[in-house]
């Protein structure tokens, strides 16, 4: 293989730049050229390319977002677009592609591999909702950002003896909310994977902890709860205030969670994954996804990876419930 491409697709995540940098540097080390495909699959269809080399990926390892841009490209779900993308790659001498993104992007990589462009995917999403891997690039940075933001909220609710109901991004998964909830000392945590009852899991808990002297409360709610049940943090806050008498406010953290300089963990894991992805392509592998099991970087077939099912860590959830007295 003489030339490969790299793209970032779907939602951005801190650490994507570190992955792209590692892809480029590893390819250079192995004597291959690298084309940066801007704006994900959309850029592949539109031949929106830039040359990446060992020097022009300097100064990006510490930056959030993605310097080669990202996009959603709905038409890529169709066969015609995938065939066109394979032709575009062939015309430009691109013999393999590294795709950094979530499981939607993996499906695109699988389709490209099936139509003759060898692809290796890297899990890049703040949500950590990808079944086949214990870790996704961006999760640690995002978790630290949520913790820092909620720590600030705690200062103000503590001063006013209030309750703050915080909506945390995370698509349909509760990993960010559960981990952040433990880190910020939340009184209640609502995630889509675990059935809940607002009366029992939130109102009663606030009443009980208030009776033991607590006077400020943090309730962490995954956005997946709103997606699934339609209930908003504002509605939850109103209910808390009505039923407990504690003044309650709500906040949606939203996109502020996504930005910021990647943490050490995200930079290191992204570098390892980018390095591994290029070695897989160089060895002639296709339709693979780089994953992390425990602390080990390995790889899976994308089809098998997409069929696995991920469950929330019940021990971690029980721990959160028992220590939030
Ligand atoms: P993520 O990769 O973060 O899960 P999306 O689900 O939005 O984000 O997917 C990113 C892009 O991957 C989509 O815009 C589309 O181009 C491509 N994609 C998503 N689902 C499929 C699919 N079923 N088949 C082919 N390509 C897909």
Boltz pocket constraint, residues with backbone or C-beta under 6 A from the ligand:
constraints:
  - pocket:
      binder: B
      contacts: [[A, 9], [A, 10], [A, 11], [A, 41], [A, 71], [A, 72], [A, 73], [A, 74], [A, 75], [A, 76], [A, 77], [A, 78], [A, 101], [A, 102], [A, 103], [A, 104], [A, 105], [A, 106], [A, 107], [A, 108], [A, 109], [A, 111], [A, 124], [A, 125]]
      max_distance: 6.0
